[in-house]
Amino acid sequence: MKTVMVWCILFGVLLLGIQAFGEDYKLEYACDPDGPPNLLFPFCNTSMSDEERVMDLISRLNINEKIEQLINTAANVSRLGIPAYQWWGEGLHGVADSPSVHFGGSTPTATSFPLPILSAASFNRHLWNRIGQVTSTEGRAIFNQGRSGISYWSPNINIARDPRWGRTQETLGEDPKVSSVYAVHFVKGLQEGDYDHSRPQDVASENPRRLKISACCKHFTAHDLDAWKDYDRNHFDAKVTQQDLEDSYNPSFKSCVKEGQSSGLMCSYNRLNGIPMCADYELLTLTVRNQWGFEGYITSDCDAVALIHDYIYYAPTPEDAVSYVMLAGMDLNCGSTLLVHSLAALERKLIWEGLIDMHLRNLFSVRMRLGMFDGNPSTLPYGSLGPADICTDANQDLALEAARQSLVLLKNEKKALPWKKMHGLKLAVIGPHANASIEMLGNYEGIPCKYVTPLQGFSTVLSKHSPTIIYQPGCSDATCADSHLIPAAEEAAEQADAVVLMVGLSQAQEKEGRDRISLLLPGHQQALVSAVVEAAAGRPVVLVILSGGPVDVSFANEDPRIQGIVWAGYPGQAGGQAVADAVFGLVNPGGRLPQSWYYENYTNIDMSNMNMRPNASTGYPGRTYRFFTGTPLYEFGYGLSYSDFSYTRFAAPQSLMAPPLRHQLCSSDKAVIKSNLYCLDREKGACKDSSLQVTVSVRNHGPLSGDHSVLLYSKPPSSGVDGAPLKQLVSFERVHLESGAEQEVVFKLNPCEDLGTVGHDGIRTVALGVHTLMVGAVHHSLIIEEWSPGYGVESI
């Protein structure tokens, strides 16, 4: 997307009439009650329905004005008092630099949270929602100063199928359940503000359809390759089975639409089984709108429409490309193709004005829900938000809390951590990320309120204990192209009582447009680690890794001289403080990996192979913990703590009764039996109201209080056979326990949805037989039986 960002920013600057950088802009808005009376049209009348207002507005536009609204830099319509609007904003982990966001004036910064891949490690849906709330509050505050739009093309909910993908950092990892839950809670945080009622001071709208910020889930669908060897995202044709599409690539988008009620969706660059995603009528219209009930707008990724003709020659002319995407259901073009070629497409009768009107209804409906035609924003919900609501102590505390909750402890040799000695400690902080600042932000970043680098974090923690802190970078940056700084790092380790090594990746190795070809530490970083460990001569050494994707650090995992390994992702503005707090026990790590970490030999797998399931005949091992038949370095969900947690009780039914097929109200095209697999339609019949309660008691046996995420998995009767997953995450919950405390966690499942598996035909079914529910090492057998008179089992 960033390939056209510079052009769009320059265009947006001219469009918005930006003044000097140090000044705020005049916030322009439609339907000003104090403005000229001739600009107060019926579409300004808030007593009318949104649908009536939108229809009135569209009816007043001429064809040229209509076409000018079909691109992300929507033009002004001065004769109707409608200002220009830039749709493209970003809020992936806080308000970010983007064509619609211009930091400066009274709003020079915004709170920067960890990248989603790290936040996902918290397994805390309430945290995800709160991050969305703060992002939307700060976004509205910047908007009120005339420096931002209020539509954000976030979150990125593609699954991280392959660890080499450069945009893994933006995602929630490899699991569709985690991505789905995140999508719902983050989107609601952006759009609804006080979704989980944790911030009663937020100003809520009386109209439940009103939006605080418009969210946009991206990139639909099967988009997880940017630039690997001879493949690039503009030309890539993702070959995906119906089975994989239904249970891996699409669930998060379905949840985003149906439960999250997202007002936006972005179609991706890639083709899917030969068809460009932005021209796929079956998915954009039949699936997203008709089946899932989507009511928002669909935008292309930037220049995704142009490439349909210009790059892959799928369309014979640009006008044909216009017709393909508009007929498929795409509403907005990030780029200029629709602006330049729609009139010619009309003249060739490839499209018609009524089709344009349909897309304008989707676009203006979202702008109407944002309050853009309700008059002066200062008098409307969220209109009082301003600079004082940005970078507040509470917001920055949340950024720190998010980083703390998400750190993953990968190794703790003989429970050497946390370090207890603090007074007079001579600490060496070494590595290319030892004094990281902007590197902690990852991509799609804004300008943070402040930075707390790791070096600053350790200085703060030890400030009252007369420490000596020695800093050596060891490498000039994360690329670590040469080794000339390693001797100074060795000398620092020799002088110190303890060593923290800060290594990992940066945007030079992984980002949009850049996939990795290796899972090893870049350049001479491994040599740096080995040299420093040798120089430390048995003194305590902790390795901290900054990265989005997994890194093969098996050498460090196997070296007993390295006492601890911590994965810190890209932890945001407060990351350095969170890392220091964890090493010295001010916080007890409770994160769990949201993705499997593999050995370097994983790079032998063809990244372009989109199949999730393994293929024994070719030696293809499958993808993610659900299907991978090999042995990972660290498995999905892995994470240690300074405390010891155990599961003292697991309560669930021993058997459930599946109703016979004739009693289910499935649609005729799905009413089929294959072996012992029964037709399911979660929205109808017995499945709609079915429930299964699982109760787990967890106890903290350790000396420290801490958080623990309970991950509940299911294993189907034919696990690993005929495409069935080895296991799958069905729910999770994070709890806080004081030392010695015990807490009950209750999961309420829908057996049809949560225990079902997807067949080759893309239909989700549930198998009769023994299903295994698992939490940690605790297993519980649940038998699902066909209904028969006199059975004494619970009914689905």
N, C-alpha and C positions, 0 to 999 in steps of 0.2 A: 504493500500500500504506500510506503514511503517514497516509492519511485516518482510519484507525481506530487509529493507534498510541497516541495519548494515552489513549483508552479502555482499550486492552489493557494499557498500562503500569500504569494505576491498578488495574485488575482483578488484574494480576499481583502488584502490591504487596500487596494484601489476601490473595491466594492463597498467597503465599510467607511471609506473616507477617514482613515486613521490619522490622528493628530500626532503631535510630538510624543515620543516614547514615554516621557515622564508624566503625561497627562492622562486622565480618564477620558473616555469617549462619551458623546451624548448617546444615550440609549434611545434608539428609534423604535417606535411601535405603532401599530395600526389602531384605528378606532379610538382616537383620543377624544374624550368627551369635551375637552377644552379647546379642541382644534376646530378647523373649519367645518361648519355644519354639513357642507356638501360632501364631506368624506365620511359621514356616519351612515353607512348602508345597513340594510337588514342583516347582513352577516355579522354586524357588530352587536346585534340584539341578543343578550345572554338569556333572555326568557324563551328564545326559540331553541329547538333541539340542535345538537351539533350537526346532525345530518342535514337539516333544513338550512343551516347557516353555510355549510360547506357547498351545498348545491347552489345557493344564491351567489356565493363568491365566484364559483366556477363559471356560472352563467354570464358574469360580467367581463370575463377575460376574452380577448380576441385570440386567434390561433397562434400568433407569434408570442404573445404573453404566456399562453399555456405551455408552449414548448420550452420557454425560458425557465419554467418551474420544474423541469424534469431532470435537472442536473444539481449536483451538490451545492454549487454556487448559484442558488436561485436568485433571479434578478428582482429588483424592486418594480412595483407597478405604481408609479407616482400618482396617476390619475385616480387611483382607488385608495391612496394613502398606505399602501402595503410596502414595508421596507424590504430590502434585500435580506436574504438569509443564507448563512453557511451551515449546511447540515453536518459537516465533518468535524466532530470534536472527539476527543479521546479521554477516557477515564478508567483505564485498565487497573491502576493501583493508586488512585489519586488523580486529580485533574492534571492533564498532561499538555505539553506543547502540541499544538495541532492547528490546522488552518482556522478554526473558529476561536481558539483560545490565545490571547495575547497578554502574557504576563507583563506587568509594569504598573506605573501610576500607584494607586492605593492598594493594588492587589498584585504585588511582585512575586509572590510565592504561593505554594499550596502544600498541604501535608502529603508526604510521599510514603506509601505503605510498602510492605514487601511485595515482590512479584507474586502473582497468583500461584505459581508452582510451589513456593514456600508457604504461603498462606494455606494452601491445600493440606500441608503436612500437619496443620493444627487439628484437622477433622472437626472443626468447630463451626457449625452453620450459623450460630448467633454472631460469632466474630465476623464472618463473611458479610452478614447483613449490616452490621455496624460500620464496616468499611464502606459499603455502598451508601449508607446514610451520610457519613461524613463527606464522601466524595460529592454527593448530590447537594449537600448544604453549601460546601465551598464553591461548587459549580454555579449554583444559583447566586451566591454572593458576588462572584466575578461577573456573571451575566448582568446583575443589577448595576454594575459600574460600566456597562457597555463594552466589556472586554471578552465576552464569550457567548457562544451559542448555548443551547440547552438540549442538544441531542448528541449523545456520546455513542460512538461505535465500539462499545464494550458491553459484555466481556467476550473473550476468546474461549469458546467451550469445545474446540476440537480436542479429541483425545490424543495423547502423546504416544502414538503407536510405535514409533521408532526412537530410540534415545539420541540419535544423531540429529534430529530435527532442530534447526536453529531457533524455532519459536516455541520450543517446549517450555521455556521460562514463562510464557504468557498463559499457559494452559493450567489445568488442574491435575495433570498427570494422565495415567493410562486407564483409569477406571471410569466406565460410563455412569455408574451410580454416583460417585463423588462429583463428577462434572455436572450431573443433573441436579443434585442437591445444591451445589454452588450456584448454578444458573438461576434457580428459583430464588434463593435468599439474597444473592447480590443484586439481581435485577429488581426485586421488590425494594431493596434498600435504596437503589437509585431512583426508582419511579415513585414509590409511595412514601419515602422518608421514614416515618416512625412505624415500620412494618411490625417489628416485634415488641413495640411499646417500651423500648429501653431508653428512649430519649423524649420524654413528654414535653420538653421545651420546644421541639420542632413545631412549626406552624403547619397544621394539616389543612388540606382543602376539604370543604364541605361536600364537594362533588367527588365521589369515589373514582370517577373516570379521569379526573384531572391528574396530570403528570407533574412530578417535581423536576425530573430529568427524563428524557426519552432514552431508554436503553436499546441496544442493538446487539443481538447474539450473532457471532460470526465464528467461522466461515463455513457456511452451509454448502456442501458437505463433503466428507472424505478428503479433507484438505490437510495434509501433514507432510508435505515435501516442498522445499523452496528451491534449493540449488544443490544437487548432489551428482557428482560426476557429470554425465552427459544429459542429465534431466534438469528441467527447471519448471517452476510452477505455471508459467504461461503456456507451456506446450504439453504438460503432463496429462496423460489420460489414465485416471485411476480405475483400474479394473477391480470391481467390488461385487461380491455375491450378494444376493438378496438377504441371505442369512447374516452376513457381516454388517450389512447396512442397517438391518433392523435391531441387532443386539449390541452393536459396537459404535458405529459412526453416527447414528441418528438419535439415540435416546436422549442425549443432553439437549438437543434442539427441540425435541418434542416436549420435554419438561419445561424448557424456556418459554415455549409458546403456551402450552396448556395450563401449567401451574404458575409459572412466573408472570404470564400475561405480558410478555415483552411487547413493546410497541414497534420494535424494529428487528429486521433480520437481514443479514448480508449474504449474498451468494458469492461463491469463491471463484478463483481463477481457473481451476482445473476442469477438465472434462470428467464426467462420470460415465464409464462404459460407452465412450464415444461422443456423448452429448455435453456441450459446455454447460456448466451448472446454471449460469444466468439465463440459459435458453431451454431449461428443462421444465416443460409444462407439467409433466407427471409429478415432479417433486414440488415445484413452487406453487402450483395451483391445486392439483388433485390431492396432494399430501398435506402441504403446509396450510393452505387456506380451507380446503373442503373437509379433510379428515381431522386436522388438528384445530380448526376454528380460528386461525390467525386473522386478526383484524387490523394489524399495523401496516407499515410500509416495508418493502423489500428494496434494498439498495445493492448495486453491484459493488464488488471491490474495485479499487481505482484502476481504470483502464481495462477492466475485464470485458467490457463491451467492445472496445476497439480491437482487442486481440482476436475476437471471433472472426473478423475479416483480415485484419492486418498481420496477425501472427500465425494463426493455424489454418486460415483459409477455409474455415467451416462454412462461412457465408460468402456467396459469390461477389456481393457488393456491400458497402457500408449500409445502404438502405435495407438490404436483407437482414443484416445484423440487427438493425433497429427493430424490424418486425419480429425477428425471432425472440428477442428478449421481452418485448412488450406483449406479445401473444403468450409467452410462457408465464408471465405474471410479475416481472420485475418492474418496479415503479420509478426508481431513481437511478440515474447514471452518475457515478463518481467518475468524472471525466467530461468529455465534450461531444461524444459521438451522437447522442440524441439531440443535442443542441444544433449540431451542424447538419445532420442528415434526416431529421424527422420530416421536414417539409417535403423533401424529395420523395421520402417513403409515402407520404400522403398523396402526392401527385401520381405516384405509380400504383396507388390503391393497395399498397402492402399493409397499411394501417388506416384507420379512420378516426375521425375526431371523437366519436363516442368512446373509443378505446383509450385515447389520451385522457378524456374526462374521468374514466374509471380509475386510472392511475393517480390523477390529481385528487380524487376523493380520498384515496388512501393517504396521500401526502398531507393534504390540508386538514384531514381529520386529526392527525397527530399534532400538527401545529395548533389546531383548535384546542386539543386536550392540554397542551402546554400553556394555554392562556394567552396566546399571541394576538388574539382578536377580541380580548376582553377589556381593552383600555389600558390605562397607566399601570405598569407592572408594580409600582410602589404601593398601590392600593389593593393588590391582589395577594393571595396566599404566597408566602415566601418573599414578598416584596420588601420586607424589612431587613432581610439578610444583607450583610455588607462586610467590609474589611474586618470588622471586629469578630466575625464568625469564621475567619480563616486562620489556620495555624494557632488555634486556641490551645491552652494547656491541655484540655481534655482531648483534643484531636491528636496532639503530639504524644500524649500518654498512650492513646490507642495504637499509634504507629509503633511505639516501643513494645506495648503488650502483644501486638500481632507478631512481631519478630521474636519475642521471648517464647510465645506459645508454639511457634513453628519450628524452632531449632530441633534438629534430629541428632541424637547421640548415637553414633554408629559403633563406637568401640569404647570400652572402659576397662582396660586391663587391670585385673585384681582390684577393681573399684577404687582406682587411684584418684579419680575425680569425685567430688570437687576438690580443688586444692584448698588446703586449710591454712597453710603458712602465708601470711600476708605482711607481717611487720618486718621491715628491713629487707624485704625480698628484692633480689636483683633479677629482674625479669627481662629476657630478650624477646622482643616482638619482631619477627623476621618474615619476609616474604613479599611478593609483589602486591598483595592485598593488605599488608600490615597497616598501611595508612590510607586505605581506600576511602574515597568519598563518592564521586559520581559513579564509580564502578558498582557500588552497592545498589544503585537504582535500577540497573538493567535497562530494558528498552521501554518505549512508550512512556518516557519519564517526563515529569514536570520540573519546575524549579522548587526544590524542597525548602521548608521553613528554615532548616539548618542541617548540618551534617554532624554526626558523631562517628568519627572513624574508629576502627579497632584500637589504634594507638591512643586516641583520646579516651575511649571507653575503659581501657586498662588503667590509664592514668587516674581516671575518676574513681574507679573501684579501690585503688590502692592509695589514694591521695592522703588519707589520714594515717598511713602506716609507714611513712618514711621510706618509700621504695626508691630503687634505682632502675630506670627503664632504659634499655638499650634498643635502638631501632636500626635495623638494616633491611633494605628491600630485597637483597639477594638477586633480584632481576629488575631491569628497568621498567618492565610492565608484565602483564600476564603472558604475553607471547614468549618472553624469556628466550630471546633469540641467541644470546651468548652467555657465557659463564664467568665473565670477568668480575662480577660482584659477589660471587660465591665465597671467595676467601675471606672477605670482610664479614660475611654472615657466619662463617665458621668461627672466626675470632670472637664474635659476639656471643655465640653459644658457649664457647670455652669460658667466658667471663661470668656467665649467668648462673643463677641457682635453678632456673626453670626457663623453658622455651615455649613460646607459642608460634607456630608456623602458620601463616595465612597465605594459602595458595588457591589455585582454581582457574576458572575461565573468565572471559570478559566478552564484550561485544565484538572483539576482534576474532573470536573463535566461533561464536554462536549468536545469531540474530536473524531478523527477517532478511531473506535473501542469502543466507549463509548457513548451510548445514555442515556438520562435521564429518570428517572421514576417519577419525580416530577417537577412541574413548579415553586415551591416556592424557595425563597432564601435559600441557603444551611445552614445547621447547625443552629447556634444561631444568624445568621445575622438579622433576623426579630426582635428578642429580643434586639439586639444591637440598631437597628434603633429606636425602641419604647422607650428604656431606654434613649437614647440620646435626643430624641424629648421631653421627659418628663423633663429631666434635663435642657434643653434649656429654658424652662419656658416662651414660647411665643416669644423668640428671633428668628430671621430668620433662617430657615433650608432649605437647598436644598439637594435633594437626586440624586446622579449620579450613573447610573447602567452601569457596564461593563459586556457585555455578547454577545454571538453569537445568541443564541435562545431567545425566549420571556420568561419573568419572570412574575409570578403573583404577582404584587405589589399593588393589589387592596386595601390593608390596608393603604398604603401610599397615594394612590389616593383619598381615602375617608377621610383622616385626614387633616383638615384645617390648622393644625399647621405646616405641611410640605408645604412650599410655592411653591416649584418647583420640578419637576422631569425631569431629562435629561437622555436619553439613549445615551451612547457613544460607544456602540459596543466594538470591539477591535480596538482602533483608531490608532495603529501604533506608530512609534517612537516619533511623536510630539503630541500625544494624550493629555498629561497633559497640554500643552500650550493651545490647542484648548478648553478644558473644562474650564479653568480659563478665557480665553478670552470671552467665551459665558456667564458665570455667571456674569461678570462685564460689559457686553455690548460692548466689543471691537469688537465683531462679533455678528450678528443677526442670531440666529438659523433658518435654512430653510429646514432642512431635514424632510422627511416623511417616515413613517414605510414601509419597503418593505415586511412585513409579519404581519399577524394578531397576536395580543397578546391575549391569552385566560386565563380564570380562571382555577384554579387547577383541577376542575372537568372534564376538557378536558382529563385528564389522564385516565378516565374511558373508553375512546375509545381504541379499539384494534389497536395498532400501525401497526400490520401486515396487516390490511385491506387497500388495495391499491385503493379502489373505491373512486373516487372524488365526485360522485353524492350521494345525501342523499337517504335513504331508509326509508320511513315512516312506513312500516310494522315492521321493526326491531328497529326503533328508532335511526338508524344511521344518524347523522346530516350532513354528507358531509364534504368536506375539502376545506379550503381556502375561501377567501371572495366571490369567484365566486359561491360557492355552499353551504357553511355552513349556516345552518338554525337556529343556536343558536345565542347568543349575546356575542360578544367578549369584552374583557376589553378595548382594543384599536383596532380599525379597520385598515385594510390595507390602506395606504395612509394618515394616521393621523399624524399630526404634527403642532405645534403652532409656532407663531412668535412673536417678540416684536412689529411688525407692524400689521396693519389691511389691508387685501387685499380684494378687491371685483371685481366681473366681471360685467363690465358696458355694454358690448355688446356681443351678441352671434348671429352670422350670419351663416346660412346654408340653403340649399334648403328645401322647405317644402315637396317636393315629388320627387321621382325618378322613372324612367320607367325601369322595368326589361324586357329584350327582351324575346320573346317566346322561348320555349325550342327548337323548330325546327331551330332557327337561331343561336343556340350555337354550337360550334364545339367541343363538349365533346366527349371523346372516348366512344366507344359503351358500354363498361362495366360499365360506369358511367352514361350513358344517361337514367336516370330513373326519374319518378315523384313519390313522396310520399306526398300525401295530397297537400299542397300548396308550397312544398319545391322544388326548381328547381336545377337541376344539374349544378355544377360549375366546371370549370377547369381554374384556374387563368392564366395558361400559354397559353390558347387558346381563340379564339372567342372574344365575347363582353367583357369578364372579363379582358382580358389582358391589355386593354387600358382604362378601366373604372377608373373614379376618382370622388372624392367628396371632396370639400373644405369646411372646417369649420374655421371660424374666431372668435377668442375670444379676447376681450379687458380686460386687468387686470389693476387695479389701486391700488396704495399704499396710503392708507389714514393715515398711522401711522406717528409718529414723526421721525422714523429712516429709513434709507435706508436698503434694504434687498433683499434677493433672494426669489423667489416664484416659485414652480413647479406647472404648470398647468397640471392636470391629466384629460384626456378626456375618458369617459366611454361610452359604448353603452349597451342598454337593449333591447333584442329581443322581438318580439310581444308576444311570449309564454314564457316569463321569468319564470324560475323555474318549468316549466312543461315539462314532458317527457325528462328530461335530459338537457334542455336548461339552461344556466347559469343565475343567478340572475342579474348579470351585468358583463361586462368584460372591462378591460383597452384596449383601441385601440391606444392611442398615449399619449405622454407627452413631455413637454418642460420646461426647467428652464430658468427664466429671472431674471435680476437684475433691481430693480426700486428704484430710489431716492424717498425720501419723497414727496408725492404729484404728482408723475409722473404716467403716463399711457402708456401702451405698447400693441400693437396688436400682437397676436400670431396666426399664420396661420398653420392649420393642413391639409395636403393633404392625403386623405385616398383612399384605394381601397375598394369599397363597398363589392365586392365579398369576399375578404379576411377579412376585418376588421369588417364587419357587419354580416358575416356568422357564423353559428354554426355547430357543428359536430353531426351527427346522430349516432344511435346505430351501423350502419354499417361502421363507420369511415369515411364517406364522408362528406365533408364540403359543406353546402348548405346555401342559404339565403332565409328567409321567406318573403312572401308578407305580408303587413300589416304595423302597426305603430311601428317603431323603435324609441327608445328614446335616444337621445344624452345628456350626462350629464357632467357638470363641476361644482363641488361644489353643491350648491343648485339650480343651473340654469338648467332647463330641456328644451329640444327642440324636438318636434315631427317631425319625418321624415317618410313619407308614401312611401313605395315601392309598386308600382302597376304593374300589368301585362300590357305590351304594347298593345295598341289598337289604330287604326287610329284616328287621331284628338285629341289625348291626348296632352294637353299643359304642359307637365312635362319634366323635364330634363331626359336624357337617361343615363342609366348605360353604 
